[in-house]
């Protein structure tokens, strides 16, 4: 009876250098994945702090006697969101979609019958309210959509200076410590394995 020759597994046929290169590649992919997840978590945390700060800012502005028609640029995204909530339904035959090719993404309104597209809301009353928010946003130093971390600093500075509000200082300090720890970790190039 003839014995079948056992095939050598693929990993056993590889050169050691190839195995090491593959392990390094996988280690780098793992680091990138962890970093990406960490960045996403940090971004969500910053956006959450921004929305909380905007609500506080608006409340303090209203208590300070700002007229109801006033929109502060620091809480204009909150106002814009409320406008969209109030006017959820579009007039017929309009629909909207997000144009993600622009930074930040824009709402584009499309007439279903004519296929005409525009950036302005089809309801003039709503467009007037949204334009008010856009003008207020233009007064900010930093953009909510493209520079969220700097925008958060701008709101907190306003809360401290104009309203003597310091309740978010601990949260901001905690965020700064986390950012420093992440920065130190990324500058430290520690190998997981010594091949």
Backbone bond lengths (Angstrom), bond angles and torsions (degrees), N, CA, C in turn:
res aa  C-N    CA-C-N  psi(-1)  N-CA   C-N-CA  omega(-1)  CA-C   N-CA-C  phi
1 X - - - 1.439 - - 1.527 111.44 -
2 X 1.317 114.69 130.37 1.464 118.58 -179.34 1.512 109.71 -84.14
3 X 1.289 115.10 139.94 1.469 120.52 175.40 1.513 109.65 -90.16
4 X 1.323 113.30 136.33 1.468 117.13 176.49 1.514 108.52 -75.40
5 X 1.287 112.77 138.12 1.457 118.48 177.81 1.526 108.61 -76.76
6 X 1.339 114.94 123.22 1.472 118.13 179.34 1.511 110.16 -73.34
7 X 1.343 113.21 135.43 1.469 117.56 178.14 1.513 109.92 -77.38
8 X 1.297 115.67 142.14 1.452 121.06 176.75 1.518 108.07 -77.89
9 X 1.360 116.58 131.29 1.472 117.97 178.28 1.520 111.58 -59.50
10 X 1.324 115.06 154.16 1.466 119.80 -175.58 1.514 112.37 -59.44
11 X 1.341 116.42 -40.45 1.468 118.95 -178.02 1.522 112.00 -63.30
12 X 1.318 116.22 -27.72 1.468 119.27 -179.31 1.524 111.63 -78.68
13 X 1.315 117.63 -20.12 1.465 121.72 179.57 1.525 112.85 -86.83
14 X 1.316 116.30 -10.30 1.470 119.70 -176.36 1.528 110.58 -81.70
15 X 1.307 114.50 152.44 1.467 120.37 175.30 1.521 108.92 -76.46
16 X 1.292 115.86 152.13 1.468 121.13 -179.83 1.532 110.99 -59.44
17 X 1.292 117.28 -38.56 1.468 121.05 179.98 1.530 110.55 -61.43
18 X 1.346 115.57 -38.05 1.468 119.32 178.82 1.521 111.09 -67.20
19 X 1.330 115.58 -39.54 1.465 120.17 178.70 1.524 109.91 -63.44
20 X 1.316 117.39 -44.75 1.465 122.20 179.40 1.527 110.12 -63.21
21 X 1.327 117.39 -43.26 1.465 121.00 179.46 1.530 110.11 -62.17
22 X 1.328 117.30 -41.12 1.461 120.76 178.74 1.525 111.12 -65.81
23 X 1.324 117.90 -40.73 1.467 121.35 178.65 1.526 110.57 -64.47
24 X 1.312 117.14 -40.03 1.471 120.64 178.10 1.528 110.91 -66.04
25 X 1.337 115.08 -40.85 1.471 119.62 178.64 1.528 110.03 -61.83
26 X 1.313 116.80 -43.76 1.471 120.97 179.67 1.531 111.04 -66.84
27 X 1.313 115.85 -39.17 1.473 119.75 177.96 1.523 110.39 -62.14
28 X 1.336 116.60 -41.71 1.470 121.29 179.42 1.529 110.52 -66.23
29 X 1.325 117.15 -41.80 1.465 120.79 176.96 1.523 111.06 -61.21
30 X 1.313 116.67 -40.88 1.469 120.68 178.87 1.523 110.64 -63.94
31 X 1.332 117.15 -42.76 1.466 121.14 178.53 1.529 110.66 -62.47
32 X 1.330 116.25 -42.30 1.464 120.21 178.90 1.525 110.87 -63.61
33 X 1.324 117.06 -41.30 1.450 121.24 179.52 1.530 110.76 -63.28
34 X 1.322 116.65 -47.34 1.466 121.18 179.84 1.524 109.96 -61.93
35 X 1.319 116.64 -42.24 1.464 121.18 179.42 1.536 110.67 -63.64
36 X 1.325 116.61 -42.39 1.454 121.24 179.14 1.531 111.09 -61.74
37 X 1.311 116.73 -46.19 1.471 120.77 178.78 1.526 110.29 -63.43
38 X 1.309 116.73 -39.70 1.463 121.32 178.48 1.530 110.80 -64.00
39 X 1.334 116.26 -41.54 1.470 120.75 178.03 1.527 111.07 -63.08
40 X 1.331 116.49 -41.64 1.461 120.46 179.58 1.528 110.60 -63.78
41 X 1.329 116.27 -43.03 1.459 120.46 179.99 1.531 110.39 -64.25
42 X 1.319 116.49 -41.79 1.470 121.02 179.44 1.526 110.17 -64.27
43 X 1.326 117.15 -42.38 1.463 120.92 179.50 1.531 111.03 -62.65
44 X 1.340 116.62 -42.98 1.471 119.98 177.53 1.521 111.05 -62.49
45 X 1.317 115.88 -39.82 1.468 119.71 179.90 1.526 110.68 -64.70
46 X 1.325 116.70 -44.65 1.468 121.04 179.71 1.523 110.46 -63.23
47 X 1.337 117.11 -44.87 1.478 119.87 179.24 1.526 110.69 -62.23
48 X 1.331 117.23 -39.35 1.465 120.28 177.48 1.518 111.68 -62.12
49 X 1.332 115.95 -41.78 1.469 120.01 177.97 1.525 110.73 -65.87
50 X 1.332 116.65 -37.12 1.471 120.18 178.92 1.525 110.30 -62.87
51 X 1.339 117.21 -47.92 1.470 119.96 -178.68 1.526 110.10 -62.22
52 X 1.321 117.33 -39.79 1.470 119.95 177.90 1.530 110.69 -64.45
53 X 1.330 116.44 -43.96 1.468 121.03 179.89 1.531 110.94 -64.56
54 X 1.339 117.77 -37.78 1.468 120.45 179.33 1.533 110.58 -64.13
55 X 1.329 116.61 -41.71 1.470 120.28 179.27 1.522 111.09 -64.28
56 X 1.322 116.17 -41.69 1.472 120.61 178.12 1.526 109.59 -64.60
57 X 1.317 115.89 -45.23 1.468 121.98 -179.20 1.531 110.52 -59.13
58 X 1.304 116.73 -46.81 1.469 120.28 -179.96 1.527 110.75 -62.77
59 X 1.313 116.66 -44.84 1.461 121.43 -179.94 1.529 111.09 -60.34
60 X 1.331 116.21 -44.10 1.467 119.90 -179.83 1.528 111.44 -69.19
61 X 1.338 117.33 -37.12 1.470 120.34 176.64 1.526 110.45 -62.33
62 X 1.332 116.67 -43.07 1.467 120.30 -179.78 1.528 111.10 -66.30
63 X 1.324 116.33 -39.76 1.479 119.57 177.91 1.521 111.58 -66.96
64 X 1.340 116.05 -29.12 1.461 120.29 179.96 1.526 111.96 -76.88
65 X 1.329 117.30 -6.06 1.459 119.99 174.63 1.514 115.53 103.27
66 X 1.324 117.92 14.15 1.467 119.29 176.92 1.520 108.98 -65.71
67 X 1.332 117.82 138.99 1.470 120.35 -178.93 1.533 110.89 -65.40
68 X 1.327 116.85 153.44 1.468 120.71 -178.75 1.537 113.76 -60.82
69 X 1.321 116.92 -22.06 1.466 119.99 -179.75 1.528 111.96 -82.75
70 X 1.337 117.84 -9.52 1.462 122.87 -177.76 1.527 111.00 -76.87
71 X 1.329 116.25 136.25 1.466 121.65 174.20 1.527 107.11 -127.01
72 X 1.323 115.81 115.16 1.462 121.64 176.72 1.525 107.64 -79.79
73 X 1.321 117.25 135.72 1.465 121.26 179.63 1.514 113.18 -58.51
74 X 1.339 116.97 -26.72 1.460 120.45 -178.20 1.528 112.85 -73.52
75 X 1.313 117.65 -20.48 1.470 119.27 173.80 1.528 111.90 -122.19
76 X 1.321 116.99 19.79 1.466 121.71 177.66 1.539 112.87 -61.54
77 X 1.360 120.33 -37.65 1.478 118.14 177.00 1.532 112.18 -61.82
78 X 1.303 117.15 -33.42 1.460 122.00 176.85 1.539 109.61 -65.94
79 X 1.315 115.97 -44.46 1.471 121.52 177.80 1.536 110.40 -61.93
80 X 1.322 115.76 -44.78 1.470 121.15 179.61 1.535 110.29 -59.82
81 X 1.319 116.62 -43.65 1.467 120.86 178.62 1.533 110.91 -61.21
82 X 1.329 116.52 -40.53 1.465 120.53 178.78 1.527 111.66 -64.93
83 X 1.332 116.66 -37.61 1.470 120.40 177.56 1.526 109.43 -62.49
84 X 1.337 116.85 -45.46 1.463 120.03 178.93 1.526 111.37 -63.99
85 X 1.321 117.50 -34.11 1.463 120.41 178.15 1.536 111.30 -69.15
86 X 1.334 116.13 -39.84 1.464 120.07 179.88 1.527 111.91 -66.84
87 X 1.320 116.23 -37.13 1.467 121.06 -176.60 1.536 108.93 -115.88
88 X 1.314 115.64 62.99 1.467 121.05 -177.85 1.517 112.75 -63.97
89 X 1.303 116.01 -42.77 1.466 119.17 -176.01 1.520 110.91 -86.94
90 X 1.301 113.86 137.18 1.466 120.12 177.31 1.520 109.15 -90.86
91 X 1.339 116.24 151.69 1.469 117.64 175.65 1.532 109.49 -65.02
92 X 1.314 115.58 150.17 1.463 119.15 178.62 1.497 109.62 -71.65
93 X 1.219 124.26 143.17 1.458 132.83 3.69 1.531 111.93 -103.11
94 X 1.330 119.26 44.13 1.462 122.73 -173.88 1.529 111.95 -95.05
95 X 1.326 113.71 151.07 1.456 122.73 172.25 1.530 106.39 -141.98
96 X 1.326 116.98 167.16 1.462 117.69 176.44 1.526 109.45 -133.14
97 X 1.332 115.03 159.37 1.461 122.27 174.25 1.522 107.36 -145.94
98 X 1.316 115.47 164.67 1.463 120.43 -179.81 1.521 109.55 -96.23
99 X 1.325 115.95 129.97 1.458 121.48 174.14 1.522 106.39 -94.25
100 X 1.314 115.98 98.39 1.466 119.93 -176.35 1.525 112.68 -84.05
101 X 1.337 117.19 -2.35 1.461 119.23 178.39 1.528 111.42 -74.08
102 X 1.322 117.11 -20.14 1.464 119.79 177.87 1.530 109.10 -95.52
103 X 1.303 116.45 155.20 1.464 121.39 179.56 1.513 108.97 -117.86
104 X 1.297 122.70 114.53 1.463 125.78 -3.41 1.529 111.21 -75.42
105 X 1.324 115.58 167.52 1.470 121.40 179.57 1.534 109.38 -59.59
106 X 1.324 115.95 143.60 1.473 121.03 -178.02 1.521 110.07 -117.36
107 X 1.325 114.57 150.18 1.463 120.23 170.86 1.521 107.85 -80.82
108 X 1.299 115.86 130.95 1.456 121.59 175.62 1.523 106.73 -118.55
109 X 1.319 115.60 130.89 1.461 121.77 179.85 1.520 108.54 -100.15
110 X 1.337 115.64 133.64 1.457 120.96 -177.51 1.530 109.52 -125.50
111 X 1.327 114.89 131.36 1.460 120.89 172.86 1.527 106.35 -80.70
112 X 1.315 116.27 116.47 1.462 121.68 -174.78 1.527 111.68 -62.51
113 X 1.322 117.78 -34.95 1.456 121.08 -177.26 1.518 112.61 -76.56
114 X 1.329 117.03 -44.91 1.471 120.32 -175.90 1.525 113.35 -96.91
115 X 1.340 118.06 -11.47 1.482 125.36 -176.69 1.532 111.67 65.54
116 X 1.321 116.99 13.43 1.462 122.11 177.07 1.538 108.63 -69.28
117 X 1.335 116.72 137.80 1.466 121.47 179.36 1.519 109.85 -120.47
118 X 1.334 115.15 146.25 1.471 120.69 178.47 1.526 109.30 -153.94
119 X 1.323 114.72 158.45 1.466 120.05 178.68 1.523 111.99 -88.75
120 X 1.328 117.21 -19.97 1.467 120.32 -178.68 1.516 110.47 -85.26
121 X 1.325 114.80 146.49 1.461 120.64 179.17 1.529 109.34 -64.75
122 X 1.333 118.45 139.48 1.472 119.84 -178.32 1.535 114.14 -68.66
123 X 1.329 117.58 -20.24 1.457 121.16 177.23 1.534 107.72 -90.95
124 X 1.330 119.81 114.17 1.471 122.05 -176.39 1.534 112.90 -58.48
125 X 1.321 117.27 -35.65 1.467 120.66 179.68 1.531 110.64 -63.15
126 X 1.325 116.04 -44.21 1.469 121.00 179.40 1.529 109.66 -68.29
127 X 1.311 117.31 -41.83 1.462 120.81 179.83 1.522 110.76 -60.51
128 X 1.322 116.93 -37.24 1.465 121.36 177.67 1.541 110.33 -61.47
129 X 1.320 116.95 -43.83 1.472 121.36 178.56 1.524 111.27 -66.36
130 X 1.328 117.04 -40.91 1.465 120.86 179.45 1.530 111.53 -67.74
131 X 1.325 115.91 -35.93 1.467 119.86 177.88 1.531 110.20 -64.52
132 X 1.312 115.42 -36.35 1.473 120.96 176.57 1.538 109.73 -60.19
133 X 1.320 116.47 -42.34 1.467 121.04 178.31 1.526 110.72 -66.81
134 X 1.331 117.74 -41.23 1.470 121.48 179.89 1.527 111.25 -62.46
135 X 1.334 116.01 -42.92 1.469 119.64 178.86 1.526 110.85 -63.61
136 X 1.333 116.01 -40.35 1.467 119.92 178.78 1.529 110.54 -65.91
137 X 1.333 117.22 -40.12 1.467 120.74 178.43 1.527 111.87 -62.12
138 X 1.318 116.50 -34.23 1.465 121.26 -178.61 1.521 112.39 -65.78
139 X 1.339 117.62 -17.10 1.468 120.30 -179.41 1.533 112.28 -81.78
140 X 1.315 117.77 -10.27 1.468 120.97 -179.21 1.524 111.78 -77.06
141 X 1.318 115.50 153.99 1.463 120.28 175.48 1.523 110.20 -74.32
142 X 1.339 116.34 -36.72 1.462 121.43 -174.96 1.527 110.43 -123.70
143 X 1.312 115.49 156.20 1.460 121.47 -177.46 1.528 111.15 -92.53
144 X 1.310 115.08 134.14 1.462 121.46 176.39 1.528 110.79 -60.93
145 X 1.340 117.24 -39.26 1.457 121.46 -174.43 1.523 113.69 -81.40
146 X 1.310 118.50 -37.14 1.468 120.17 -173.89 1.530 113.74 -104.37
147 X 1.322 118.34 -21.01 1.471 121.44 -179.38 1.532 110.02 -132.91
148 X 1.327 117.84 60.80 1.469 120.00 -172.57 1.530 113.98 -60.27
149 X 1.315 117.55 -38.01 1.473 119.16 -177.62 1.527 111.09 -66.56
150 X 1.318 116.98 -42.01 1.470 120.97 178.65 1.523 111.06 -70.53
151 X 1.334 116.18 -34.62 1.462 121.00 176.86 1.527 110.13 -63.54
152 X 1.334 117.16 -40.27 1.464 121.52 177.12 1.531 110.04 -60.71
153 X 1.323 116.95 -45.60 1.478 120.63 177.71 1.530 111.01 -59.17
154 X 1.330 116.33 -39.78 1.464 120.62 -179.63 1.534 110.99 -63.63
155 X 1.331 116.75 -43.40 1.475 119.79 179.01 1.525 110.62 -64.31
156 X 1.327 116.32 -45.72 1.466 119.93 -177.02 1.525 110.58 -65.02
157 X 1.323 116.81 -38.33 1.473 120.25 176.25 1.529 110.30 -61.48
158 X 1.335 116.88 -42.81 1.467 121.74 177.78 1.531 110.64 -62.15
159 X 1.335 116.65 -44.49 1.467 120.39 179.57 1.532 111.20 -60.46
160 X 1.325 116.40 -41.54 1.474 120.46 179.35 1.521 111.20 -67.29
161 X 1.340 115.48 -50.68 1.464 120.11 -172.62 1.532 113.25 -73.04
162 X 1.327 117.33 -45.16 1.460 120.33 -173.83 1.525 114.58 -90.38
163 X 1.320 116.82 -26.49 1.465 119.16 -176.31 1.537 113.34 -121.87
164 X 1.330 116.52 0.40 1.470 121.70 -177.03 1.533 110.74 50.78
165 X 1.307 115.60 43.24 1.461 122.62 -178.71 1.530 107.78 -102.48
166 X 1.327 116.46 120.58 1.473 120.65 -175.79 1.524 112.94 -124.06
167 X 1.321 118.28 12.44 1.466 120.70 -176.25 1.526 113.74 -69.34
168 X 1.326 118.62 -17.78 1.469 120.20 179.51 1.520 112.15 -95.24
169 X 1.337 117.85 0.39 1.460 120.98 -177.58 1.529 112.36 -61.31
170 X 1.329 117.55 -40.43 1.468 120.38 -179.99 1.526 110.93 -65.20
171 X 1.324 116.45 -41.71 1.471 120.15 178.25 1.523 110.80 -62.85
172 X 1.326 116.29 -41.45 1.459 120.75 -179.88 1.530 110.41 -66.69
173 X 1.316 116.71 -41.04 1.465 120.80 178.94 1.537 110.51 -63.43
174 X 1.312 116.72 -40.96 1.464 121.57 177.37 1.534 110.57 -62.85
175 X 1.316 116.30 -41.81 1.459 121.49 178.19 1.531 110.59 -62.94
176 X 1.329 117.10 -43.57 1.464 121.21 179.76 1.528 111.12 -63.57
177 X 1.338 117.20 -39.07 1.466 120.52 177.35 1.522 111.00 -63.97
178 X 1.319 116.30 -41.03 1.463 120.47 178.32 1.526 110.64 -64.76
179 X 1.333 116.91 -40.30 1.467 120.50 177.91 1.526 111.09 -63.48
180 X 1.337 117.06 -41.93 1.470 120.37 178.47 1.524 111.10 -64.39
181 X 1.329 116.85 -41.33 1.465 120.63 179.39 1.529 110.38 -62.89
182 X 1.331 116.77 -41.15 1.466 120.26 177.96 1.519 111.13 -65.24
183 X 1.326 116.07 -40.40 1.461 120.74 179.99 1.526 110.29 -63.81
184 X 1.342 116.29 -44.25 1.465 120.49 178.94 1.523 111.02 -63.17
185 X 1.306 117.09 -38.81 1.458 120.96 179.87 1.513 111.45 -66.88
186 X 1.326 117.39 -37.91 1.463 119.92 -179.20 1.528 111.53 -73.92
187 X 1.335 118.38 -28.92 1.462 120.07 178.56 1.527 110.88 -78.71
188 X 1.325 115.59 -27.78 1.458 120.08 176.54 1.511 107.06 -76.23
189 X 1.310 117.42 117.87 1.457 120.47 -178.55 1.523 108.69 -103.56
190 X 1.315 114.86 73.39 1.448 120.58 -176.96 1.522 109.21 -89.64
191 X 1.334 115.99 130.26 1.460 119.72 178.47 1.515 108.47 -81.96
192 X 1.322 114.18 140.15 1.442 118.74 178.71 1.527 110.45 -76.62
193 X 1.326 115.84 -35.97 1.465 120.43 -178.80 1.524 108.97 -127.60
194 X 1.306 116.20 149.08 1.453 121.07 174.53 1.523 106.24 -108.48
195 X 1.327 116.75 98.94 1.470 121.03 -173.12 1.497 110.64 -76.96
